[in-house]
C-alpha cells in the first residue's frame, strides 16, 4: 500500500460540531417513525456519529444500510447506480433519512430516494457530510448538509480512494 501524506480539510472538531448541528436541524423537522438508511460504504463513520448525535437530541431512529455503487475503484462516477445490497426493513408510511458521505453528481441519492418513494415512504430526507454543488449531473439538493466542499477529491472519515484512507478521523486531500 502506497501511503502518501494527507492535508486536512475538515478536522475532527469541525466534523463533530457540524454533525451535532445537523442533528438539531433534523430534530426540528419533526420526523415520525424515522428510519435512517446509511449509504455504504462511504457514509458509515458519518452515519454512526449522526445517529449518536440524534440520540442525544432525544430521537430513536431505526437504522438500516443500503450499499449503492457508482464508482467501483475509480475516482469519477460511472453514471450508473447499482444496488449492491438492499435494505431489509419495510419503508411504507415511514419517514426516511438517507445518509451519504458526499453529494456530487446527485445520481446515487436521486436513485435511492426515488426507490424509497416508490416503496411508499411517507417522506424521504437526505443528509450528507459534504456537498459539491458544481458537480450535479441531475437536479438534486440534500435537505441537510455538513459542509460545502471544493471541487477536489477527498478521503477520510469513511471516504476512500481504491479502498484506502477510510479510517482517518478527518476529511483531507491526498498530497501529490
C-alpha positions in Angstrom: 0.0 0.0 0.0 1.5 3.3 -1.1 0.8 5.8 1.8 1.0 9.5 1.0 0.6 12.5 3.2 -2.8 14.0 3.6 -3.7 17.7 4.0 -6.6 18.1 6.5 -9.6 19.9 5.0 -12.1 19.4 7.9 -10.7 18.3 11.2 -12.3 16.1 13.9 -13.6 19.0 15.9 -15.2 20.8 12.9 -16.9 17.5 11.8 -18.2 16.8 15.4 -19.6 20.3 15.8 -21.3 20.3 12.4 -22.7 16.8 13.0 -24.3 17.9 16.3 -25.8 21.0 14.5 -27.2 18.7 11.7 -28.9 16.5 14.4 -30.5 19.7 15.7 -31.8 20.5 12.2 -33.2 17.0 11.7 -34.9 17.1 15.1 -36.5 20.5 14.2 -38.3 18.8 11.1 -40.4 16.7 13.4 -39.7 13.3 11.9 -42.0 10.4 12.8 -41.3 6.7 12.8 -37.8 7.5 11.5 -35.7 5.0 9.6 -32.1 6.1 9.0 -30.6 4.4 5.9 -26.8 4.8 5.6 -25.5 4.5 2.1 -22.4 2.2 2.2 -19.6 2.3 2.2 -18.5 5.9 2.4 -21.1 7.1 4.9 -20.5 4.6 7.7 -18.5 6.9 10.0 -20.7 9.9 9.4 -23.9 7.9 9.8 -22.7 6.4 13.2 -21.8 9.9 14.5 -25.0 11.4 13.3 -27.2 8.7 14.8 -25.4 9.1 18.1 -26.0 12.9 17.9 -29.7 12.3 17.1 -29.9 10.1 20.2 -28.5 12.9 22.3 -31.3 15.1 20.9 -34.0 12.6 22.0 -34.5 10.8 18.7 -34.5 7.0 18.5 -34.3 6.1 14.8 -34.1 2.6 13.5 -31.0 2.0 11.3 -30.6 0.2 8.0 -27.9 0.1 5.4 -28.0 0.1 1.6 -25.0 -0.4 -0.5 -25.0 1.5 -3.7 -22.2 1.9 -6.1 -21.4 4.3 -9.0 -17.6 4.4 -8.5 -16.1 0.9 -8.2 -12.4 1.6 -7.9 -12.5 4.8 -9.9 -12.3 8.4 -8.7 -15.1 9.5 -11.1 -18.7 8.3 -11.0 -19.6 5.9 -13.8 -23.0 7.5 -14.1 -24.8 4.1 -13.4 -26.1 3.4 -9.9 -26.1 -0.2 -8.8 -27.8 -1.6 -5.7 -25.2 -4.0 -4.3 -27.1 -4.7 -1.1 -30.7 -3.6 -0.4 -32.3 -2.8 2.9 -34.4 -5.3 4.8 -36.9 -3.1 6.7 -40.2 -2.0 5.2 -40.4 1.7 4.5 -44.1 2.2 3.7 -45.6 5.1 5.6 -42.3 5.9 7.4 -40.1 9.0 7.4 -36.7 8.1 6.0 -33.4 9.9 6.4 -30.9 8.8 3.7 -27.3 9.5 4.9 -24.5 9.7 2.5 -20.9 10.9 2.6 -20.8 13.2 -0.3 -23.3 14.7 -2.8 -21.6 15.3 -6.2 -23.5 14.2 -9.3 -26.7 13.5 -7.4 -27.3 10.3 -9.2 -26.9 8.0 -6.2 -29.1 9.8 -3.8 -31.7 10.6 -6.5 -31.8 6.9 -7.4 -32.2 5.9 -3.7 -34.8 8.5 -2.9 -36.9 7.5 -5.9 -36.6 3.9 -4.9 -37.9 4.6 -1.4 -40.7 6.8 -2.6 -41.8 4.1 -5.0 -41.9 1.7 -2.0 -44.3 4.0 -0.2 -42.1 6.1 2.2 -44.1 9.0 3.8 -41.2 11.4 3.5 -37.6 10.9 2.4 -34.9 13.4 3.6 -31.3 13.3 2.7 -28.3 14.2 4.8 -24.7 14.5 3.5 -21.4 15.3 5.2 -20.1 17.1 2.0 -21.7 18.7 -1.0 -20.0 19.7 -4.2 -22.7 21.9 -5.8 -20.9 22.4 -9.1 -20.8 18.7 -9.8 -24.5 17.9 -10.4 -25.4 15.7 -13.3 -29.1 15.6 -12.2 -31.3 18.1 -10.3 -31.0 17.2 -6.7 -30.5 19.0 -3.4 -29.8 17.5 0.0 -32.0 18.5 2.9 -29.1 18.6 5.4 -25.5 19.4 4.5 -22.4 19.3 6.7 -20.0 21.3 4.5 -19.8 22.8 1.1 -16.7 21.1 -0.4 -14.4 22.5 -3.1 -14.1 20.5 -6.3 -11.3 18.3 -5.1 -11.1 14.6 -4.4 -11.3 14.0 -0.6 -10.6 11.0 1.6 -11.0 10.0 5.2 -13.9 9.9 7.6 -15.2 6.8 5.6 -14.3 8.1 2.2 -11.6 6.3 0.2 -9.6 6.1 -2.9 -9.2 2.4 -4.0 -10.1 1.3 -0.5 -7.5 3.4 1.3 -7.8 6.1 3.9 -11.4 5.3 5.1 -10.1 5.0 8.7 -8.9 8.6 9.0 -10.9 10.6 11.7 -10.8 13.8 9.5 -11.5 14.7 5.9 -8.5 15.5 3.8 -6.8 15.7 0.4 -4.1 13.3 -0.7 -1.0 15.3 -1.4 0.5 14.7 -4.8 
